[in-house]
Amino acid sequence: MCGIAGIYSPCLQPTALQNHIAQMTRSLAHRGPDAEGLLVDADKGVALGHRRLSILDLSDAAKQPFVSACGRYVMTYNGEVYNYRDLRQRFGLHNLRTTSDTEVIIELFALYGAECVQYFNGMFAIAIYDRQTECLWLLRDRIGVKPLYYTWQPESQLFGFASELKAFQQSPLFAPTLSVRREAIALFLHVGFMPSSSTIYQQIQQLPPAHYACYDKQQLHLTRYWSAANYLPHTNRVTSVADARQNLDDLIRSAVTYRLISDVPVGIFLSGGIDSSLVAATAQEVSGQRVQTFSIGFAESQFDESSYARAVAQHIGSEHYEFRLSYTDALERITQLADIYDEPFADSSALPMLLVSEMARQKVSVALSGDGGDELFLGYGMYRWATRLANPISRGLGSFIGRCLQYAPQNRYRRGGMVLDCRNYKHVQSHILSQESYLFARHELKTF
C-alpha cells in the first residue's frame, strides 16, 4: 500500500504549505517505506504528498506525485488498477514513459475525466489536481478497499485529504480543530466500526465507496459512479450448474491472476479455511512458480488452527512460513491497534492480521488473502437470520417472541431472541450484524 495526502488552501503562505504537507506525508511513512514525494504549487495553494510502496515499475520515473504528459494534471494515488495493461492496449496508450498503472490512470483521466473510473478494475484512492480549472478530484474504488478521508472548512478555505486519520491528527494545521463526533460512538457500539462516510471526528469524513468528488474552491460535489444493485444475479441468470461452475472458476482464476501482477514478490495469507485455501491453490496453479504462504499459530491448542494451513500448504506445494505465539504475546500487541486504526475498531481479526502481515513483510511486499469470501457466498450466520426475518410472521411476532426467548436458560436461545427482537425493520441489516457480533442493539443506545 501507499500513503497519500493533500492540502488545498489559497490562504497559506508557501513555506507553511510546504511544511504542513511534509508533516502529513511523513506521518504515513509506514504505508510507503520506499520513497517520499511532494509537489507544491504555491501560487494555487495546492500541495500533494505521496509515500511509496514500490510494486509496479520500481524506477524513479514512476514516482509520485505524477504529472500527465500534457502537464495539466498532477496525481497522487494509493492502490492498484489490475487491468492497466488491458487499458493501455484498448485505448492505444503506446508512448508512455513508464510501465506503471499510475501513468495509465492519469492519461485516461486526461482523455475522459473522472468517468474514466468506470474502466478501472482495482482498489484505489486517487487524487488528481487539474491545473487549468483549478479543481481537485478524489476517486475511490467500488467497494472502498482503499481508505480516503477528507476535511473541508469553508470558512477558512481549507481542504485536506489523506489515507489515514493520523495525517490530520498529527498536523498542526488540522489537529487543533478536531473534536469527537458523539453520534459516531453510538455507531461504533452498534456495528463495531465507523460505517459509510462517518469517522470518529466531527470535522472529517470518508469519501464513500464507488464515488468521486470534485472540489472547486467553492463547493464539494460528490457523484456515485457504481452500484452493486445494478449487477444483481437476475440480470444475467445462469441456468446450468456446469455453466455456473465454469463461470465461477473463470472469475476466480482471473481475479487471482490479475492480483499476482507485480514487480516485487507476492505471498498469500493462508488460514486453512476455504477462502484463503482456494486463493492459495489458484495462485499456485496460475503463477507457474512456487508461491509463498504465511500463517499464524498459537501455543494454546484452543486458539490454534495452524494445522489446517499446514496441510493445505503441503497439498499445493507452497513455500510455507508459520509464526507461532502465545495468547499472552497476542495480548501485548493490542495497544498497537489504536495507533494503526486511529479510531475505534472492533474486528477481532485485526490482531492476527497485524501479526501475519509483520511476518510476511520479511519475505514479500504484496500479499493476497481470502477476505470477502464469506460476504460473496453467504458464509455468515447473519445471512440465515436475514432470511428468517424476511418472513412476514417474523416481522409480525418476531419482537414479542424475541423478548420471551431472552429469558430462556440456554444461551443460544437468548442470543436468538436478541436477533429476533428487531424493533425497527428499517434498520434490520445493522440490527442483525450487531447481534451476531455481540454488540448493542439500536434501542439500547440512547444517543443513536
C-alpha positions in Angstrom: 0.0 0.0 0.0 1.0 3.6 -0.4 0.0 6.7 1.6 -1.4 9.9 0.0 -2.1 13.4 1.5 -3.1 16.8 0.1 -3.9 20.4 1.1 -5.8 22.9 -1.0 -5.8 26.4 0.7 -5.1 29.6 -1.1 -4.7 31.3 2.3 -1.5 29.5 3.3 1.9 31.0 2.7 4.3 28.9 0.5 6.6 27.9 3.4 3.6 26.9 5.6 2.1 24.9 2.8 5.4 23.0 2.2 5.8 22.3 5.9 2.3 21.1 6.5 2.2 18.7 3.6 5.6 17.3 4.6 4.3 16.6 8.1 1.1 15.0 6.8 3.0 12.8 4.3 5.7 11.7 6.8 3.0 10.6 9.3 2.2 8.0 6.6 5.7 6.7 6.1 4.7 3.2 7.3 2.4 2.9 4.3 5.2 3.6 1.9 8.7 2.9 3.1 10.4 3.1 -0.3 10.1 6.8 -1.3 8.6 10.1 -0.4 7.3 12.6 -3.0 6.0 16.2 -2.5 4.6 18.6 -5.1 3.7 22.2 -4.0 2.1 24.7 -6.3 2.3 27.7 -4.0 0.6 30.1 -6.5 -2.6 27.9 -6.4 -2.4 26.9 -2.8 -2.1 23.2 -3.7 0.2 20.6 -2.1 0.2 16.9 -2.8 2.2 14.2 -0.9 3.0 10.6 -1.5 4.7 7.7 0.4 5.5 4.9 -2.0 5.5 1.1 -1.6 7.0 0.1 -4.9 5.1 -2.7 -6.6 4.9 -1.8 -10.4 7.8 -0.1 -12.3 10.3 0.3 -9.5 12.2 3.1 -11.3 12.2 6.7 -10.3 10.2 7.5 -13.4 7.1 6.1 -11.7 7.4 8.1 -8.5 4.6 10.3 -7.4 3.1 12.9 -7.4 2.9 12.1 -11.1 2.4 14.7 -13.8 0.5 13.9 -17.0 2.2 14.1 -20.4 0.3 17.4 -21.2 1.4 18.9 -17.9 -2.2 19.8 -16.9 -2.9 17.1 -14.3 -1.0 16.0 -11.2 -1.9 12.8 -9.3 -1.1 11.1 -6.1 -2.5 7.6 -5.8 -2.8 4.6 -3.4 -3.8 1.2 -4.7 -3.6 -0.8 -7.9 -5.6 -0.9 -11.1 -5.2 -4.5 -12.1 -6.3 -4.2 -15.7 -4.0 -1.4 -16.6 -2.2 -3.4 -19.3 -5.5 -4.2 -20.9 -6.5 -0.5 -20.8 -3.2 0.6 -22.2 -3.8 -1.6 -25.3 -7.5 -0.8 -25.5 -7.0 3.0 -25.6 -3.8 3.0 -27.6 -1.6 4.4 -24.9 1.6 3.3 -26.6 4.0 6.2 -25.9 4.1 6.1 -22.1 7.1 6.9 -20.1 6.7 4.1 -17.6 5.3 0.6 -17.2 3.2 1.6 -14.2 -0.6 1.7 -13.7 -0.1 5.2 -12.4 0.5 6.6 -15.8 -2.3 4.7 -17.4 -4.7 6.2 -14.8 -3.7 9.8 -15.3 -3.6 9.6 -19.1 -7.1 8.1 -19.1 -8.3 10.9 -16.8 -6.8 13.4 -19.3 -8.8 11.8 -22.0 -12.2 11.1 -20.3 -12.2 13.0 -17.0 -13.5 11.3 -13.8 -15.7 9.0 -15.8 -12.6 7.0 -16.7 -13.1 5.3 -13.3 -15.7 3.2 -14.9 -13.0 1.3 -16.7 -10.9 0.5 -13.7 -10.8 -3.0 -12.2 -8.9 -2.5 -8.9 -8.7 -1.0 -5.4 -7.7 2.7 -5.3 -7.8 6.1 -3.7 -6.9 8.7 -6.2 -6.4 12.5 -6.0 -5.9 14.5 -9.2 -5.4 18.2 -9.4 -6.4 20.0 -12.7 -4.1 23.0 -13.1 -6.3 24.5 -15.8 -9.7 24.5 -14.0 -8.1 24.6 -10.5 -10.3 21.7 -9.4 -9.2 18.9 -7.1 -10.7 15.4 -7.9 -10.9 12.5 -5.5 -11.9 9.0 -6.6 -12.4 5.8 -4.5 -12.9 2.2 -5.6 -16.2 0.5 -5.8 -16.1 -1.4 -2.5 -14.0 1.1 -0.6 -11.0 -1.2 -0.1 -8.6 1.7 0.0 -9.3 4.4 2.6 -9.7 8.1 1.7 -10.5 10.7 4.3 -11.2 14.4 3.7 -11.9 17.6 5.7 -13.4 20.8 4.4 -13.5 24.1 6.3 -15.3 26.6 4.1 -14.9 29.5 6.5 -11.1 29.2 6.3 -11.0 28.0 2.7 -9.1 24.9 3.8 -9.5 21.4 2.2 -7.4 18.4 3.1 -7.3 14.7 2.3 -5.3 11.7 3.4 -5.1 7.9 3.5 -5.3 7.8 7.3 -6.7 9.9 10.1 -3.3 10.3 11.7 -2.3 12.6 8.9 -4.8 15.1 10.3 -4.2 14.2 14.0 -0.5 14.9 13.8 -0.8 18.0 11.7 -0.7 21.4 13.4 -2.9 22.7 10.6 -5.8 20.3 11.4 -5.4 18.8 14.8 -6.4 21.8 16.9 -9.9 21.9 15.3 -10.7 18.2 15.7 -13.5 17.2 18.1 -15.1 13.8 18.7 -18.4 13.1 16.9 -20.6 11.8 19.8 -23.0 10.0 17.5 -20.1 8.1 16.0 -19.5 6.4 19.4 -23.0 5.1 19.2 -22.4 3.9 15.7 -19.3 2.0 16.9 -21.1 0.4 19.8 -23.8 -0.7 17.3 -21.8 -2.2 14.4 -18.2 -2.2 15.7 -16.7 0.3 13.2 -17.4 3.7 11.6 -19.7 2.9 8.6 -20.3 4.8 5.4 -18.9 8.3 5.3 -18.5 8.9 9.0 -15.4 9.0 11.2 -14.8 9.5 14.9 -14.2 13.2 14.3 -16.8 15.8 13.6 -14.7 17.6 11.0 -13.5 14.6 9.0 -15.5 12.4 6.6 -14.7 9.4 4.4 -15.3 9.6 0.6 -17.9 6.9 0.2 -17.1 3.8 -1.8 -18.0 4.0 -5.5 -17.9 7.8 -5.5 -15.8 10.5 -7.0 -15.7 14.1 -5.7 -14.7 17.5 -7.2 -13.6 20.4 -5.0 -13.6 23.7 -7.0 -12.6 26.0 -4.1 -16.3 26.9 -3.5 -18.2 23.6 -3.2 -17.6 19.9 -2.9 -19.6 17.9 -5.5 -20.0 14.1 -4.9 -21.0 11.7 -7.6 -21.8 8.0 -7.3 -20.5 6.1 -10.3 -21.4 2.5 -9.5 -23.9 0.5 -7.5 -24.0 -3.3 -6.8 -27.8 -3.1 -7.2 -27.2 -2.8 -11.0 -25.5 -6.1 -11.1 -28.0 -8.4 -9.3 -28.0 -12.1 -10.3 -31.3 -11.9 -12.0 -29.9 -9.5 -14.7 -27.7 -12.4 -16.1 -29.3 -15.6 -14.8 -27.3 -18.9 -15.2 -29.5 -21.9 -15.5 -26.9 -24.7 -15.8 -24.9 -25.9 -12.9 -22.0 -26.7 -15.2 -22.0 -23.2 -16.6 -22.1 -21.7 -13.1 -19.1 -23.8 -12.0 -17.2 -22.8 -15.1 -18.1 -19.1 -14.7 -17.0 -19.1 -11.1 -13.7 -20.9 -11.9 -13.0 -18.4 -14.7 -13.7 -15.4 -12.3 -11.6 -16.7 -9.5 -8.7 -17.5 -11.8 -9.0 -14.1 -13.4 -9.1 -12.3 -10.1 -6.1 -14.1 -8.7 -4.1 -13.8 -11.9 -4.6 -10.0 -12.0 -3.5 -9.6 -8.4 -0.3 -11.6 -9.0 0.9 -8.9 -11.4 3.8 -7.3 -9.6 7.5 -6.4 -10.0 8.1 -7.5 -6.3 7.5 -10.8 -4.5 3.9 -11.7 -3.8 2.6 -14.0 -1.0 -0.6 -15.5 0.3 -2.1 -15.2 3.8 -3.3 -18.8 4.4 -5.5 -19.7 7.4 -6.5 -23.1 6.2 -10.2 -22.1 5.7 -12.0 -22.5 2.4 -11.5 -18.9 1.2 -7.7 -18.4 1.7 -7.1 -22.1 0.7 -8.9 -21.5 -2.7 -6.9 -18.3 -3.3 -3.6 -20.0 -2.4 -4.3 -23.1 -4.6 -5.3 -20.9 -7.5 -2.2 -18.8 -7.2 0.0 -21.8 -7.1 -1.7 -23.1 -10.3 -1.6 -19.9 -12.3 1.7 -18.4 -11.2 4.0 -21.0 -12.8 6.3 -21.0 -9.7 6.2 -21.9 -6.1 4.2 -19.4 -4.1 4.9 -18.3 -0.6 2.2 -18.8 2.1 2.0 -17.4 5.6 0.0 -18.3 8.7 -0.2 -17.7 12.4 -0.2 -20.5 15.0 -0.9 -20.2 18.7 0.7 -22.2 21.5 -2.7 -22.7 23.1 -4.5 -25.5 21.3 -7.9 -24.0 21.7 -6.9 -21.0 19.6 -4.6 -22.8 17.2 -5.8 -23.7 13.6 -2.3 -23.7 12.0 -2.5 -27.4 11.2 -5.2 -26.8 8.6 -3.0 -24.1 6.9 0.0 -26.5 7.1 -2.0 -29.3 5.4 -3.2 -27.0 2.6 0.4 -25.7 2.0 1.7 -29.3 1.8 -1.1 -30.3 -0.6 -0.5 -27.4 -3.0 3.3 -27.4 -2.6 3.8 -23.8 -1.4 6.8 -22.5 0.4 5.1 -22.2 3.8 6.0 -19.9 6.7 4.4 -20.2 10.1 4.7 -17.8 13.1 3.8 -19.2 16.5 3.0 -17.1 19.5 1.1 -17.4 22.8 -2.1 -15.8 23.9 -0.1 -13.5 26.2 2.1 -12.5 23.2 -1.0 -11.5 21.3 -2.5 -9.5 24.2 0.7 -7.5 24.5 0.3 -6.3 20.9 -3.3 -5.0 21.3 -2.2 -1.5 22.3 -0.7 -1.1 18.8 -4.1 -1.3 17.2 -5.1 2.1 18.4 -2.1 3.7 16.6 -2.9 1.7 13.5 -6.6 2.3 13.1 -6.7 5.9 14.6 -10.4 5.4 15.7 -12.4 2.6 17.4 -12.5 -0.7 15.5 -13.9 -3.9 17.0 -12.9 -6.6 14.5 -11.1 -9.4 16.3 -9.3 -10.4 13.2 -7.2 -7.2 13.4 -4.7 -8.7 15.7 -3.8 -11.9 13.8 -3.8 -9.8 10.6 -1.2 -7.5 12.2 1.0 -10.4 13.2 0.8 -12.3 9.9 1.5 -9.0 8.0 4.6 -8.3 10.0 5.9 -11.8 9.3 5.1 -11.8 5.6 6.8 -8.4 5.1 10.1 -10.0 5.8 9.7 -12.0 2.6 7.2 -10.2 0.3 5.8 -6.8 -0.4 2.3 -7.8 -1.5 0.0 -10.4 0.0 -3.3 -11.9 -1.1 -5.9 -13.1 1.4 -9.3 -14.8 1.4 -11.2 -11.7 2.8 -14.6 -11.3 1.1 -15.4 -14.9 0.5 -18.0 -15.2 3.3 -19.7 -12.0 2.1 -19.9 -13.2 -1.5 -21.0 -16.7 -0.7 -23.3 -16.1 2.3 -20.9 -17.7 4.7 -22.0 -15.9 7.9 -24.9 -16.8 10.2 -26.3 -13.3 9.7 -27.4 -14.2 6.2 -29.6 -17.1 7.5 -31.1 -14.6 10.0 -31.8 -12.2 7.2 -33.9 -14.9 5.5 -35.7 -15.7 8.7 -36.5 -12.0 9.5 -37.8 -11.5 5.9 -40.7 -13.9 6.8 -43.9 -11.9 7.4 -44.6 -13.9 10.6 -41.2 -12.9 12.0 -42.0 -9.3 11.2 -45.3 -9.5 13.0 -44.4 -11.6 16.0 -40.6 -11.5 16.0 -40.0 -8.8 18.6 -42.5 -10.4 21.0 -41.0 -13.9 20.6 -37.5 -12.5 20.8 -38.2 -10.8 24.1 -39.6 -14.0 25.5 -36.6 -16.0 24.4 -34.3 -13.7 26.2 -35.4 -15.2 29.4 -34.6 -18.8 28.3 -31.9 -20.7 30.3 -29.9 -21.7 27.2 -27.5 -19.0 25.8 -28.3 -20.0 22.2 -32.0 -19.2 22.7 -31.2 -15.9 24.4 -29.0 -14.9 21.5 -31.6 -15.9 19.0 -34.1 -13.9 20.9 -32.0 -10.8 20.7 -31.7 -11.1 17.0 -35.5 -11.6 16.6 -36.1 -8.5 18.8 -35.8 -6.1 15.9 -37.9 -3.1 16.8 -37.4 -1.1 13.6 -37.2 -3.1 10.4 -35.9 -0.1 8.6 -32.6 -0.9 10.3 -32.8 -4.7 10.1 -29.4 -5.2 8.4 -27.4 -3.3 11.0 -29.5 -5.0 13.8 -28.6 -8.5 12.6 -24.9 -7.5 12.3 -24.8 -6.0 15.7 -26.5 -9.0 17.5 -24.4 -11.6 15.6 -21.3 -9.7 16.7 -22.4 -9.4 20.4 -22.8 -5.7 20.1 -25.6 -3.3 21.2 -29.0 -3.0 19.5 -30.1 0.4 18.4 -32.8 0.6 21.2 -30.1 0.1 23.8 -28.2 3.2 22.7 -30.0 6.4 23.9 -27.9 8.8 21.7 -28.3 6.8 18.5 
